[in-house]
Amino acid sequence: MSSYKNSRICYLPEHLIIRYVDTVFNADPAQNKPSAQEYFEKRLSYCLEMLGEYGRAFQQIRASGKTSLEAYTSGM
């Protein structure tokens, strides 16, 4: 990850890195490692819920009228 000038980056507190991805999320459930599949399904669901919460929070920020995307289109 990196930051660049003229961007509106917001780092999220949650991220998901799946190592040995060939052991989970396969079309054929028999190829999945059951304990890993269960863990990653729960973790992915949680991460997506958090992403949704961030989206709703940003909607409130923009709706407040306190941002000026026209005047400051590029962030910093």
Buried (B, 14 or more C-beta within 10 A) or exposed (E): EEEEEEEEEEEEEEEEEEEEEEBBBEEEEEEBBEEBBEEBEEEBEEBEEBEEEBEEEEEEEEEEEEEEEEEEEEEE
